[in-house]
Amino acid sequence: MKKILADDPAGVVVIVHGAFEHAGRYDEIASLLRQQGFHVVYGDLPGQGKSTRRRGHIDRFDQYIEAVTAWLDEAAKFQLPVFLLGHSMGGLITIRTLQEKRPDVKGVILSSPGLGILDEPTKSVKLVSRVLDAVYPKYKVEAPILKEKVTRNKSVIASDEADSLMLETVSVRWYWEFVRSINHAFKKINDYPDVPTLVVQAGEDLMVDIKETKKWFNQLDISEKSYKEWANLYHEILNEPERDSVVRHIVDFMKQKVEQSAHEEE
């Protein structure tokens, strides 16, 4: 678990990274948020980064929820407004954490959330993988990601090419836990607490199905929600050349919630 501390903090942001990656890819974003007056708490999800030697595998999606809950518990110790920021699969994890644990957070930011998978496996591959999920869940397959599909930022692509912590294979159990959790995110949408929620979505997303994100967002019945899409940006909206606009939008959202919270306590 990492903690980046601001000098005069207004709140705390817990960052949940996405599939195939690790917490280190968010160090720059954490630094930008610190400069804007927010402590940042984040870490490697189970099976990714340096969290374990059994990389690319989970037994159940709840392992992610448990990890994020621990980070939220750590963030709460600062006794400041807490925000939850999840990217891609991290967005899905954030949704499922809210549905299952209902943590005390002032706002949620979902960055290109993983609510629908583009380029799914063929029916025959799915059938085989379902069998493997039951009899050999740790069987590894190639991670379905091309670095050029997630960002147009050439420096990030070059860094990822040399990054040994990026996952190249994942287990069939990992895949099916992802799929099952997407289904749960929709089926349990009424369990999502009434927390201000901002979706920031890449307009040219080649990894997740934007139609499914909009479908989930439109079904979400809460008091305050907003959706902002950036045309032409690829999936990793926080790594794109135009990311300053995205970060500014996120920071404005959080600062507004901090101010509202302060007024409510007066």
C-alpha positions in Angstrom: 0.0 0.0 0.0 1.3 3.5 -0.9 0.4 6.8 0.7 1.2 10.1 -1.0 0.6 13.0 1.5 -0.4 16.5 0.7 0.8 19.5 2.7 -2.6 20.9 3.4 -5.1 18.1 2.6 -8.7 18.7 1.8 -9.5 15.0 1.4 -8.2 11.6 0.5 -8.4 9.7 -2.8 -8.2 5.9 -2.9 -7.1 4.8 -6.4 -8.0 1.4 -7.7 -6.0 0.4 -10.8 -7.2 -1.7 -13.7 -6.5 -5.2 -15.2 -3.0 -6.3 -16.3 -1.3 -3.2 -14.7 -0.1 -2.2 -11.2 -0.2 0.7 -8.8 3.1 2.2 -10.0 1.4 3.3 -13.2 -0.5 5.8 -11.1 2.4 7.5 -9.4 2.1 10.6 -11.7 -1.6 10.9 -11.1 -1.1 10.5 -7.4 1.5 13.3 -7.5 -0.9 15.6 -9.5 -3.7 14.9 -6.9 -1.3 15.6 -4.1 -0.5 19.0 -5.7 -4.2 19.7 -5.7 -4.5 19.1 -2.0 -5.4 15.4 -1.7 -3.7 12.6 0.2 -3.6 9.5 -2.1 -3.9 5.9 -0.9 -3.4 3.0 -3.4 -1.7 -0.3 -4.0 -1.3 -3.4 -6.1 -4.5 -5.5 -6.4 -4.3 -9.2 -5.6 -2.5 -11.2 -8.3 -1.0 -8.0 -9.9 2.1 -6.0 -9.5 4.2 -7.0 -6.5 1.2 -8.3 -4.5 2.1 -12.0 -5.0 4.2 -14.4 -7.0 1.0 -16.0 -8.3 0.4 -13.2 -10.7 -2.6 -13.1 -13.1 -4.9 -15.3 -10.9 -7.6 -14.8 -8.3 -9.8 -17.3 -6.8 -12.8 -14.9 -6.4 -13.5 -11.3 -7.2 -14.2 -10.6 -3.5 -10.4 -10.6 -3.0 -10.3 -7.3 -4.9 -13.2 -5.9 -2.8 -11.3 -6.9 0.4 -8.2 -5.2 -0.7 -10.0 -1.9 -1.6 -11.9 -2.1 1.8 -8.5 -2.2 3.5 -7.3 0.8 1.6 -10.5 2.7 2.5 -10.0 1.8 6.2 -6.5 3.3 6.0 -7.8 6.4 4.2 -10.5 6.9 6.9 -7.8 7.3 9.5 -7.0 10.7 8.1 -10.5 11.9 9.2 -11.0 13.7 5.9 -13.5 13.4 3.1 -12.7 10.2 1.2 -13.1 9.7 -2.5 -12.9 6.4 -4.5 -11.3 6.5 -8.0 -11.4 3.3 -10.1 -10.1 2.9 -13.6 -11.4 0.2 -16.0 -11.6 -3.1 -14.0 -10.8 -0.9 -11.0 -14.0 0.9 -11.8 -15.9 -2.4 -11.7 -14.2 -3.2 -8.4 -15.2 0.2 -7.1 -18.9 -0.4 -8.1 -18.9 -3.9 -6.5 -17.2 -2.6 -3.3 -19.9 0.1 -3.0 -22.7 -2.5 -3.6 -21.3 -5.0 -1.1 -19.7 -2.8 1.6 -21.4 0.6 1.3 -18.3 2.5 2.6 -18.4 6.0 3.9 -17.2 8.0 0.9 -18.0 11.5 -0.3 -17.8 10.8 -4.0 -16.9 8.2 -6.6 -15.1 8.6 -9.9 -15.3 5.8 -12.5 -12.7 6.1 -15.2 -13.7 4.1 -18.4 -15.2 1.5 -16.1 -15.1 -2.1 -17.1 -18.8 -2.8 -17.5 -18.6 -4.5 -20.9 -15.8 -6.2 -22.7 -15.0 -5.5 -26.3 -13.6 -8.3 -28.5 -14.9 -11.1 -26.3 -13.6 -14.7 -27.0 -15.5 -16.8 -29.5 -18.3 -19.1 -28.4 -16.1 -22.1 -28.8 -13.2 -20.6 -26.7 -15.8 -19.5 -24.1 -17.1 -23.1 -23.9 -13.6 -24.5 -23.4 -12.7 -21.9 -20.8 -15.9 -22.6 -18.8 -14.8 -26.2 -18.5 -11.3 -25.1 -17.5 -12.7 -22.7 -14.9 -14.4 -25.7 -13.2 -11.5 -28.2 -13.5 -8.3 -26.2 -13.9 -9.1 -22.6 -12.9 -5.4 -21.6 -12.8 -4.8 -22.3 -16.5 -3.2 -19.2 -18.0 -4.1 -17.6 -21.3 -2.6 -14.6 -23.0 -3.8 -11.3 -21.7 -6.1 -9.7 -24.3 -4.5 -6.3 -24.5 -2.4 -4.4 -27.0 -0.6 -1.4 -25.5 -1.4 0.7 -28.6 -5.1 0.1 -27.9 -5.2 1.7 -24.5 -3.4 5.0 -25.0 -2.1 7.3 -27.7 0.7 8.5 -25.4 3.9 7.1 -26.9 6.0 7.6 -23.8 3.5 5.5 -21.8 3.5 2.8 -24.5 7.3 2.7 -24.4 7.4 2.5 -20.6 4.9 -0.3 -20.6 7.0 -2.3 -23.1 9.8 -2.3 -20.6 7.6 -2.8 -17.5 8.1 -6.4 -16.2 5.1 -5.9 -13.8 2.6 -5.7 -16.6 0.6 -8.9 -16.8 1.1 -11.0 -20.0 -1.1 -13.9 -19.0 -4.2 -14.3 -16.8 -6.1 -17.4 -15.6 -9.4 -18.6 -16.9 -10.8 -18.1 -13.3 -9.7 -14.5 -13.5 -11.6 -14.0 -16.7 -14.8 -15.6 -15.5 -14.7 -13.8 -12.2 -14.5 -10.5 -14.2 -17.5 -11.6 -16.3 -19.6 -12.7 -13.3 -18.8 -9.4 -11.6 -20.0 -7.4 -14.5 -23.3 -9.3 -14.3 -23.5 -8.6 -10.6 -22.8 -4.8 -11.2 -26.0 -4.7 -13.3 -28.1 -7.1 -11.3 -27.3 -5.4 -8.0 -27.5 -1.9 -9.3 -30.2 -1.0 -6.7 -27.6 -1.9 -4.0 -25.4 1.0 -5.1 -25.5 3.6 -2.3 -26.7 7.2 -2.8 -23.2 8.6 -3.3 -22.3 11.4 -5.8 -20.8 9.6 -8.8 -18.8 10.9 -11.8 -18.1 8.8 -14.8 -15.2 10.0 -17.0 -15.2 8.0 -20.2 -12.9 7.7 -23.2 -14.8 8.4 -26.4 -12.6 6.2 -28.5 -12.4 3.3 -26.1 -11.1 0.1 -27.7 -11.2 -2.0 -24.6 -14.6 -1.6 -22.9 -18.0 -1.3 -24.4 -19.2 2.3 -24.0 -22.8 1.3 -24.7 -22.7 -0.9 -21.6 -21.2 1.9 -19.5 -24.0 4.2 -20.6 -26.6 1.5 -20.0 -25.4 1.0 -16.4 -25.2 4.8 -15.8 -28.7 5.4 -17.1 -30.1 2.7 -14.8 -28.3 4.1 -11.8 -31.0 5.7 -9.5 -29.1 8.1 -7.2 -29.5 11.7 -6.3 -26.4 13.0 -8.0 -24.6 11.5 -11.0 -22.7 12.9 -14.0 -21.2 11.5 -17.2 -18.4 13.2 -19.1 -17.0 11.7 -22.3 -13.9 12.9 -24.1 -14.1 12.4 -27.8 -11.0 10.7 -29.5 -9.4 9.7 -26.2 -8.4 6.1 -25.8 -9.2 3.8 -22.9 -6.6 5.0 -20.4 -8.1 8.5 -20.2 -5.7 9.4 -17.3 -2.7 8.6 -19.5 -3.8 10.4 -22.7 -2.0 13.5 -23.9 -5.1 15.5 -22.9 -5.3 14.1 -19.4 -4.9 17.5 -17.7 -8.5 18.3 -18.8 -9.7 15.0 -17.3 -7.8 15.5 -14.0 -9.1 19.0 -13.7 -12.6 17.8 -14.1 -12.1 15.1 -11.5 -10.5 17.6 -9.0 -13.3 20.1 -9.5 -15.8 17.4 -8.7 -14.0 16.4 -5.5 -13.4 20.0 -4.3 -17.1 20.7 -4.8 -18.0 17.7 -2.7 -15.5 18.8 0.0 -17.1 22.2 0.1 -20.6 20.7 0.4 -19.4 18.5 3.2 -18.0 21.4 5.1 -21.2 23.4 4.8 -23.2 20.4 6.0 -21.1 20.1 9.1 -21.5 23.8 10.0 
